[in-house]
Amino acid sequence: MPGKNQQGNAAQGTVLLMAAQIIFLISGYAINILLALELSHQEYAKFGVVMATLIWVELFVINGIPTVMQRFIPSGRYPVAALVRAGFKSQMLYALVVFIAFMLLSPVISRSVFRDATLAPLLQIAAIDIIIYGMYWLATGVLSGQKLFAAQALGITAYALGKLGGVAVLIYAGFGVYGALIGNWLGSAVGLLAALALIRIEKPDRTTRVSMKEFRQFVFSIVLFTITINLMLNLDLFFVKRYLEEIHVAFYYNASTLARIPYIVFLAISFTLLPVLSQSITAGATEKAQEQIRQVIRFLVILLVPIVLFIWQNATAIIRLLYTEKFDPAASILPMLTLGLAVFTLFYTTTTIMNADNRPGLAFTVALTAVAVDAAANFFLVPVQGTFGAAAATTVASVSGLLVGSAWVLHRFKTFFSLGSVLRVAAAAGFGYAILSGWHATPVLVIPKFFVFFGLYALTLIGLQEIKIEEFRLLLGRGQKNVPAVESNVLFNIRRKSE
């Protein structure tokens, strides 16, 4: 069981969380491949729409009070036990209210929004996950706030594997879409139990009371922000469902599950960035905060650029490898959508910085602006350009959000990224892309091509001195072992010293 001596520094914590997110990602794609092969196009499309709707509704419960845990626990303003006690009571009540509201509104949503009354019972079955998943996120928020990143990674892994097992068993048992939805909340239950078992809190102090006014103000702002910014992840699918035939919904959902690779994997960064950066800002450690921001953005750029280029070059082979040729139309959507969601990942990071600076209202305003751009772009592009128009709309909205968010970060912290790093990353990725442009990989060979591409890319970065050996030592836990999480920078924090 993890304790204080296992927290590690934030760089190692991010690596552990990214590893857990990769397991989550692989299990998620295994589920989607299973469903794509076992369900009809119509059933698969219904599952996609139901899950997109559920995910958006769950935003009401997963990033409000859980984010308070991430933000307030490391600040030291309240005893951890008092915060956790208030958080669990509030989260349970809040999740119940959202669950009941969604159950009652499901028939209306089915008929009025999607024009498909058959979705109502599916939405109601899926709704059970709201309570369980909400409590799971609260528990992982506590672990994140305590900087028990290894424990948080274990909780995420348990959730991912529990969901995969539950869905697989029920699908093969013949329960179809209903089985997939039930398996979803069974996975949440496994993750919740694992996270609860890993939380470590001192003896509860029942004399200390948390300021519920301050608590509710932060929760209200962060929930508004989260609902708004994550609407960008589903707004395109909703427009595709409304304007196009169901077969196009299946193809678009298929492409969007792949395009979300950057966001899902690098969501781990927000888990570590929020509490660590919040601690630096609260302590008035401006230089440390600036360095954390620069290195997080640098890390994202290093990994996002080659992912986008590789998918852009090999979209058809990737689709055929995972989903067979019957989903070939998704390949025309995948490159643009991947670009849009890679930019969205950077945009989301800027809003995480705003929340760490205790500005959830500002984060909400910026997110709302980007959603307005997204809605307008989808409205005009989807009826004319179809699914490609939806992908383009997501990209346009993400770019607009990133421009606004990065401008604020630059103004507030006087830093964002190093132009030299961006140019070296672009040169390395472009070199690998050009060298392998003549290799038209088949589905069988796309994975070997992936490793060759990233090997060339990494070697070029080392040759350009963008990546240093000391950084690998830090990430592997062989450097600064005795530095506690709150004292280490988020990622690659020895680069400045080595230069």
C-alpha positions as CSV (number, residue, x, y, z in Angstrom):
1,M,0.0,0.0,0.0
2,P,1.3,3.4,-0.9
3,G,2.3,5.8,1.9
4,K,4.2,9.0,2.2
5,N,7.5,7.4,1.2
6,Q,6.0,6.2,-2.0
7,Q,4.7,9.4,-3.4
8,G,7.8,10.0,-5.5
9,N,8.3,13.2,-7.4
10,A,5.8,14.6,-9.8
11,A,7.8,13.6,-12.9
12,Q,7.7,9.9,-11.9
13,G,4.1,10.3,-10.8
14,T,3.2,11.6,-14.2
15,V,4.9,8.6,-15.9
16,L,3.0,6.2,-13.6
17,L,-0.3,7.9,-14.4
18,M,0.5,8.0,-18.1
19,A,1.2,4.2,-18.0
20,A,-2.2,3.7,-16.3
21,Q,-3.8,5.9,-18.9
22,I,-2.2,3.8,-21.6
23,I,-3.7,0.7,-20.0
24,F,-7.0,2.5,-19.9
25,L,-6.6,3.4,-23.5
26,I,-5.7,-0.1,-24.6
27,S,-8.6,-1.6,-22.7
28,G,-11.0,1.0,-24.1
29,Y,-9.9,0.2,-27.7
30,A,-10.2,-3.5,-27.0
31,I,-13.8,-2.8,-25.9
32,N,-14.5,-0.7,-29.0
33,I,-13.0,-3.3,-31.3
34,L,-15.0,-6.0,-29.6
35,L,-18.2,-4.0,-30.0
36,A,-17.4,-3.0,-33.6
37,L,-17.0,-6.7,-34.5
38,E,-19.9,-8.1,-32.4
39,L,-22.6,-5.5,-32.9
40,S,-24.3,-4.3,-36.1
41,H,-23.5,-0.8,-37.4
42,Q,-26.8,0.4,-36.0
43,E,-26.2,-1.1,-32.5
44,Y,-22.6,0.3,-32.5
45,A,-23.9,3.7,-33.5
46,K,-26.5,3.7,-30.7
47,F,-23.8,2.7,-28.2
48,G,-21.6,5.5,-29.3
49,V,-24.3,8.1,-29.0
50,V,-25.4,6.8,-25.5
51,M,-21.9,6.8,-24.2
52,A,-21.1,10.3,-25.6
53,T,-24.3,11.6,-23.9
54,L,-23.4,9.7,-20.6
55,I,-19.9,11.0,-20.6
56,W,-21.1,14.6,-21.0
57,V,-23.7,14.2,-18.2
58,E,-21.1,12.6,-15.9
59,L,-19.0,15.8,-16.3
60,F,-21.5,17.3,-13.7
61,V,-20.1,14.9,-11.1
62,I,-16.5,14.0,-12.0
63,N,-14.7,17.3,-12.1
64,G,-16.4,19.4,-9.5
65,I,-15.8,18.1,-6.0
66,P,-13.0,15.7,-7.1
67,T,-11.1,18.8,-8.5
68,V,-11.7,20.5,-5.1
69,M,-9.8,17.6,-3.5
70,Q,-6.9,18.1,-6.0
71,R,-6.9,21.9,-5.4
72,F,-7.5,22.2,-1.7
73,I,-5.7,19.2,-0.1
74,P,-2.2,20.3,-1.1
75,S,-2.9,23.9,-0.1
76,G,-3.0,22.9,3.6
77,R,-5.9,25.2,4.3
78,Y,-8.0,22.4,5.9
79,P,-7.2,19.0,7.5
80,V,-7.3,16.3,4.9
81,A,-9.9,14.3,6.9
82,A,-12.3,17.2,7.1
83,L,-12.0,17.9,3.4
84,V,-12.5,14.2,2.5
85,R,-15.5,13.9,4.8
86,A,-17.2,16.9,3.4
87,G,-16.3,15.8,-0.1
88,F,-17.8,12.3,0.1
89,K,-21.1,13.6,1.6
90,S,-21.5,16.3,-1.0
91,Q,-20.5,14.1,-3.9
92,M,-23.0,11.3,-3.0
93,L,-25.9,13.8,-2.7
94,Y,-24.9,15.6,-5.8
95,A,-24.5,12.4,-7.9
96,L,-27.9,11.2,-6.8
97,V,-29.5,14.4,-7.9
98,V,-27.8,14.3,-11.3
99,F,-28.8,10.6,-11.7
100,I,-32.5,11.2,-10.9
101,A,-32.6,14.2,-13.3
102,F,-31.0,12.2,-16.1
103,M,-33.3,9.2,-15.6
104,L,-36.4,11.5,-15.9
105,L,-35.1,13.4,-18.9
106,S,-33.8,10.4,-20.9
107,P,-37.1,10.0,-22.9
108,V,-37.1,13.7,-23.7
109,I,-33.5,13.7,-24.8
110,S,-34.1,10.6,-27.0
111,R,-37.1,12.1,-28.8
112,S,-36.2,15.8,-28.9
113,V,-32.4,15.8,-29.3
114,F,-31.7,12.6,-31.2
115,R,-35.1,11.9,-32.7
116,D,-34.8,8.3,-31.7
117,A,-37.1,7.1,-28.9
118,T,-35.3,3.7,-28.8
119,L,-32.4,5.4,-27.1
120,A,-34.4,6.1,-23.9
121,P,-34.0,2.7,-22.2
122,L,-30.4,2.5,-23.1
123,L,-29.7,5.9,-21.6
124,Q,-31.5,4.9,-18.4
125,I,-29.4,1.7,-18.1
126,A,-26.3,3.7,-18.6
127,A,-27.3,6.3,-16.0
128,I,-26.5,3.9,-13.1
129,D,-22.9,4.7,-13.8
130,I,-23.3,8.4,-12.8
131,I,-23.4,7.5,-9.1
132,I,-20.6,4.9,-9.2
133,Y,-18.3,6.7,-11.5
134,G,-18.8,10.0,-9.6
135,M,-17.7,8.4,-6.4
136,Y,-14.7,6.7,-8.2
137,W,-13.6,10.1,-9.4
138,L,-13.9,11.6,-5.9
139,A,-11.7,8.8,-4.6
140,T,-9.1,9.3,-7.3
141,G,-9.3,13.1,-6.7
142,V,-8.3,12.5,-3.0
143,L,-5.4,10.4,-4.1
144,S,-4.3,13.1,-6.5
145,G,-4.6,15.8,-3.9
146,Q,-2.4,13.8,-1.5
147,K,0.1,13.2,-4.4
148,L,-0.3,9.5,-4.1
149,F,0.2,9.1,-7.8
150,A,1.2,5.5,-7.7
151,A,-2.0,4.6,-5.9
152,Q,-4.1,6.7,-8.3
153,A,-2.5,4.9,-11.2
154,L,-3.5,1.5,-9.6
155,G,-7.1,2.8,-9.2
156,I,-7.2,3.8,-12.9
157,T,-5.8,0.4,-13.9
158,A,-8.3,-1.5,-11.8
159,Y,-11.1,0.6,-13.4
160,A,-9.9,-0.1,-16.9
161,L,-9.4,-3.8,-16.5
162,G,-12.7,-4.2,-14.6
163,K,-14.6,-2.4,-17.4
164,L,-12.9,-4.6,-20.1
165,G,-13.7,-7.8,-18.2
166,G,-17.3,-6.8,-17.5
167,V,-18.1,-5.7,-21.0
168,A,-16.4,-8.8,-22.6
169,V,-18.2,-11.3,-20.4
170,L,-21.6,-9.7,-21.0
171,I,-21.2,-9.2,-24.7
172,Y,-20.1,-12.8,-25.2
173,A,-23.1,-13.9,-23.0
174,G,-25.3,-12.3,-25.6
175,F,-26.6,-9.2,-23.9
176,G,-25.6,-6.9,-26.7
177,V,-25.7,-3.1,-26.2
178,Y,-27.3,-3.5,-22.8
179,G,-24.4,-5.8,-21.7
180,A,-21.8,-3.2,-22.8
181,L,-23.5,-0.5,-20.8
182,I,-23.8,-2.6,-17.7
183,G,-20.2,-3.6,-18.0
184,N,-19.3,0.0,-18.1
185,W,-20.6,0.7,-14.6
186,L,-19.3,-2.6,-13.3
187,G,-15.8,-1.3,-14.2
188,S,-16.5,1.9,-12.3
189,A,-17.4,-0.2,-9.2
190,V,-14.1,-2.1,-9.4
191,G,-12.2,1.2,-9.8
192,L,-14.0,2.7,-6.8
193,L,-13.3,-0.2,-4.5
194,A,-9.6,-0.2,-5.5
195,A,-9.3,3.6,-5.0
196,L,-11.0,3.5,-1.6
197,A,-8.7,0.7,-0.4
198,L,-5.7,2.9,-1.3
199,I,-6.7,6.1,0.4
200,R,-4.7,6.9,3.5
201,I,-6.0,9.5,5.9
202,E,-5.0,10.2,9.5
203,K,-7.6,9.8,12.3
204,P,-10.6,12.0,11.3
205,D,-10.8,15.4,13.0
206,R,-14.6,15.9,13.5
207,T,-14.1,19.3,15.2
208,T,-12.9,21.0,12.0
209,R,-15.5,22.2,9.5
210,V,-14.8,23.1,5.9
211,S,-16.2,26.4,4.7
212,M,-19.0,25.1,2.5
213,K,-19.5,28.6,1.0
214,E,-16.0,28.5,-0.4
215,F,-16.4,24.8,-1.2
216,R,-19.6,25.4,-3.2
217,Q,-18.2,28.5,-5.1
218,F,-15.2,26.5,-6.4
219,V,-17.3,23.5,-7.2
220,F,-19.9,25.6,-9.1
221,S,-17.2,27.3,-11.2
222,I,-15.3,24.2,-11.9
223,V,-18.4,22.2,-12.9
224,L,-19.5,24.9,-15.3
225,F,-16.0,24.9,-16.8
226,T,-15.7,21.1,-17.1
227,I,-19.1,20.7,-18.7
228,T,-18.3,23.4,-21.2
229,I,-14.8,22.4,-22.2
230,N,-15.8,18.7,-22.5
231,L,-18.8,19.6,-24.6
232,M,-16.1,20.1,-27.3
233,L,-15.3,16.4,-27.2
234,N,-18.9,15.4,-28.1
235,L,-20.5,18.4,-29.9
236,D,-19.3,17.2,-33.3
237,L,-20.8,13.7,-32.7
238,F,-24.1,15.3,-31.7
239,F,-24.2,17.3,-34.9
240,V,-23.3,14.3,-37.0
241,K,-26.1,12.3,-35.3
242,R,-28.6,15.1,-36.0
243,Y,-27.7,15.9,-39.7
244,L,-26.4,12.6,-41.1
245,E,-27.4,9.0,-41.5
246,E,-26.7,6.5,-38.7
247,I,-23.9,4.8,-40.7
248,H,-21.9,8.0,-40.7
249,V,-22.4,8.2,-36.9
250,A,-20.8,4.8,-36.6
251,F,-17.8,5.8,-38.7
252,Y,-17.4,9.1,-36.9
253,Y,-17.6,7.5,-33.4
254,N,-15.0,5.0,-34.6
255,A,-12.6,7.7,-35.7
256,S,-13.2,9.8,-32.6
257,T,-12.2,6.9,-30.3
258,L,-8.8,6.7,-32.0
259,A,-8.3,10.5,-32.3
260,R,-8.7,10.8,-28.5
261,I,-5.5,9.0,-27.9
262,P,-3.5,12.2,-27.1
263,Y,-6.1,13.6,-24.7
264,I,-6.7,10.3,-22.8
265,V,-3.0,9.5,-22.4
266,F,-2.0,13.0,-21.5
267,L,-4.9,13.6,-19.1
268,A,-2.4,12.2,-16.6
269,I,-0.6,15.6,-16.8
270,S,-3.6,17.4,-15.4
271,F,-3.7,15.0,-12.5
272,T,-0.2,16.0,-11.5
273,L,0.0,19.5,-12.8
274,L,-3.0,20.8,-10.9
275,P,-1.9,20.0,-7.3
276,V,1.8,20.6,-7.9
277,L,1.4,23.9,-9.7
278,S,-1.3,25.0,-7.2
279,Q,1.2,24.4,-4.4
280,S,3.9,26.5,-6.2
281,I,1.5,29.4,-6.8
282,T,0.2,29.3,-3.2
283,A,3.7,29.4,-1.9
284,G,4.6,32.3,-4.1
285,A,7.3,30.2,-5.9
286,T,6.9,32.1,-9.3
287,E,10.1,30.8,-10.9
288,K,9.2,27.2,-10.0
289,A,5.7,27.7,-11.5
290,Q,7.2,29.1,-14.7
291,E,9.5,26.2,-15.1
292,Q,6.7,23.7,-14.4
293,I,4.6,25.3,-17.1
294,R,7.4,25.4,-19.7
295,Q,8.4,21.8,-19.2
296,V,4.8,20.5,-19.3
297,I,4.1,22.3,-22.6
298,R,7.5,21.1,-23.9
299,F,6.6,17.5,-22.9
300,L,3.3,17.7,-24.6
301,V,4.7,19.1,-27.8
302,I,7.4,16.4,-27.9
303,L,4.8,13.6,-27.8
304,L,1.9,15.2,-29.6
305,V,3.6,16.2,-32.8
306,P,4.9,12.7,-33.9
307,I,1.5,11.1,-32.9
308,V,-0.4,13.5,-35.2
309,L,2.1,13.0,-38.1
310,F,2.1,9.2,-37.8
311,I,-1.6,8.9,-37.8
312,W,-1.9,11.4,-40.6
313,Q,0.4,9.2,-42.7
314,N,-1.0,5.8,-41.8
315,A,-4.7,6.4,-41.0
316,T,-6.1,3.6,-43.3
317,A,-3.7,1.0,-42.1
318,I,-4.5,1.9,-38.4
319,I,-8.3,1.6,-39.1
320,R,-7.9,-1.7,-40.9
321,L,-5.6,-3.1,-38.2
322,L,-8.1,-2.4,-35.4
323,Y,-11.5,-2.5,-37.1
324,T,-11.1,-4.2,-40.5
325,E,-11.9,-2.8,-43.9
326,K,-15.6,-2.3,-43.2
327,F,-14.7,0.9,-41.3
328,D,-12.5,2.3,-44.0
329,P,-14.6,5.5,-44.3
330,A,-13.3,6.5,-40.8
331,A,-9.8,6.8,-42.2
332,S,-10.7,10.0,-44.1
333,I,-11.8,11.6,-40.9
334,L,-9.1,10.4,-38.5
335,P,-6.2,12.7,-39.5
336,M,-8.1,16.0,-39.1
337,L,-9.8,14.8,-36.0
338,T,-6.5,13.7,-34.4
339,L,-5.0,17.1,-35.2
340,G,-8.0,18.8,-33.6
341,L,-7.8,16.8,-30.4
342,A,-4.1,17.1,-30.1
343,V,-4.5,20.9,-30.1
344,F,-7.4,20.5,-27.7
345,T,-5.0,18.7,-25.3
346,L,-2.8,21.8,-25.3
347,F,-5.8,24.0,-24.8
348,Y,-7.0,21.9,-21.9
349,T,-3.6,22.2,-20.3
350,T,-3.9,26.0,-20.4
351,T,-7.2,25.9,-18.6
352,T,-5.7,23.5,-16.0
353,I,-3.1,26.2,-15.3
354,M,-6.0,28.7,-14.8
355,N,-7.6,26.4,-12.3
356,A,-4.3,25.9,-10.5
357,D,-4.2,29.7,-10.2
358,N,-7.7,29.5,-8.6
359,R,-9.4,31.1,-11.6
360,P,-12.1,28.5,-12.6
361,G,-14.4,31.4,-13.7
362,L,-11.8,32.5,-16.2
363,A,-11.3,28.9,-17.4
364,F,-15.1,28.6,-17.9
365,T,-15.2,31.8,-19.9
366,V,-12.4,30.7,-22.2
367,A,-14.0,27.3,-22.6
368,L,-17.4,28.8,-23.4
369,T,-15.9,31.0,-26.1
370,A,-14.3,27.9,-27.7
371,V,-17.6,25.9,-27.5
372,A,-19.4,28.8,-29.2
373,V,-16.9,28.6,-32.1
374,D,-17.3,24.8,-32.2
375,A,-21.1,25.0,-32.4
376,A,-21.0,27.6,-35.1
377,A,-18.4,25.7,-37.1
378,N,-20.4,22.4,-36.8
379,F,-23.6,24.2,-37.8
380,F,-22.1,25.5,-41.0
381,L,-19.8,22.7,-41.9
382,V,-21.5,19.4,-41.1
383,P,-24.5,19.8,-43.5
384,V,-22.1,20.7,-46.3
385,Q,-18.9,18.7,-45.6
386,G,-20.4,15.9,-43.6
387,T,-18.2,14.0,-41.1
388,F,-15.0,15.8,-42.4
389,G,-16.7,19.1,-41.6
390,A,-17.3,18.0,-38.0
391,A,-13.6,17.1,-37.6
392,A,-12.6,20.4,-39.1
393,A,-15.0,22.2,-36.7
394,T,-13.3,20.6,-33.7
395,T,-9.9,21.6,-35.0
396,V,-11.0,25.2,-35.6
397,A,-12.5,25.5,-32.1
398,S,-9.4,23.9,-30.4
399,V,-7.1,26.3,-32.2
400,S,-9.2,29.3,-31.1
401,G,-9.2,28.1,-27.5
402,L,-5.5,27.5,-27.5
403,L,-4.8,30.9,-28.8
404,V,-6.8,32.6,-26.0
405,G,-5.5,30.2,-23.3
406,S,-1.9,30.5,-24.2
407,A,-2.1,34.3,-24.5
408,W,-3.4,34.4,-20.9
409,V,-0.7,32.1,-19.6
410,L,1.9,34.2,-21.3
411,H,0.5,37.3,-19.8
412,R,0.1,35.9,-16.3
413,F,3.3,33.8,-15.9
414,K,5.5,35.5,-18.6
415,T,6.2,32.1,-20.1
416,F,4.6,29.4,-22.2
417,F,7.1,27.4,-24.4
418,S,10.5,27.6,-25.9
419,L,10.4,28.5,-29.7
420,G,13.7,26.6,-30.0
421,S,12.2,23.4,-28.6
422,V,9.2,23.7,-30.9
423,L,11.5,24.1,-34.0
424,R,13.7,21.1,-33.0
425,V,10.6,18.9,-32.4
426,A,9.2,19.9,-35.8
427,A,12.5,19.2,-37.5
428,A,12.8,15.8,-35.9
429,A,9.2,14.8,-36.6
430,G,9.4,16.1,-40.2
431,F,12.6,14.2,-40.8
432,G,11.0,10.9,-39.7
433,Y,7.9,11.6,-41.7
434,A,9.8,12.3,-44.9
435,I,12.1,9.3,-44.5
436,L,9.2,6.9,-44.1
437,S,6.8,8.6,-46.6
438,G,7.6,5.9,-49.2
439,W,6.7,3.1,-46.8
440,H,3.0,2.4,-47.3
441,A,2.5,0.1,-44.4
442,T,-0.1,-2.7,-44.4
443,P,-2.2,-3.2,-41.3
444,V,0.3,-6.0,-40.2
445,L,3.3,-3.7,-40.6
446,V,1.9,-0.5,-39.2
447,I,3.1,-1.4,-35.7
448,P,6.7,-2.1,-36.8
449,K,6.6,1.2,-38.7
450,F,5.4,3.0,-35.6
451,F,8.5,1.8,-33.6
452,V,10.8,2.7,-36.5
453,F,9.3,6.2,-36.8
454,F,9.5,6.9,-33.1
455,G,13.0,5.5,-32.9
456,L,14.2,7.8,-35.7
457,Y,12.4,10.7,-34.0
458,A,13.9,10.0,-30.6
459,L,17.4,9.7,-32.0
460,T,17.0,12.9,-34.0
461,L,15.9,14.7,-30.8
462,I,18.9,13.4,-28.9
463,G,21.2,14.5,-31.8
464,L,19.6,17.9,-31.7
465,Q,20.1,17.9,-27.9
466,E,16.4,18.5,-27.3
467,I,16.4,15.4,-25.1
468,K,19.1,14.6,-22.6
469,I,20.1,11.3,-20.9
470,E,19.5,12.9,-17.5
471,E,15.9,13.3,-18.3
472,F,15.4,9.6,-18.9
473,R,17.1,8.9,-15.5
474,L,14.7,11.3,-13.8
475,L,11.6,9.6,-15.4
476,L,12.9,6.2,-14.5
477,G,13.3,7.2,-10.9
478,R,17.1,7.1,-10.8
479,G,17.6,10.7,-10.1
480,Q,16.6,12.9,-7.1
481,K,15.0,10.0,-5.3
482,N,14.7,11.8,-2.0
483,V,13.0,14.9,-3.5
484,P,9.4,15.0,-2.4
485,A,6.6,15.6,-4.9
486,V,5.9,19.1,-3.8
487,E,9.5,20.1,-4.2
488,S,10.1,18.7,-7.7
489,N,9.1,20.2,-11.0
490,V,6.4,18.5,-13.0
491,L,8.4,17.0,-15.9
492,F,12.0,17.0,-17.1
493,N,12.9,19.4,-14.4
494,I,16.6,18.9,-14.5
495,R,16.9,20.1,-18.1
496,R,17.5,23.7,-17.0
497,K,20.3,22.6,-14.7
498,S,22.0,20.5,-17.3
499,E,22.0,23.3,-19.8
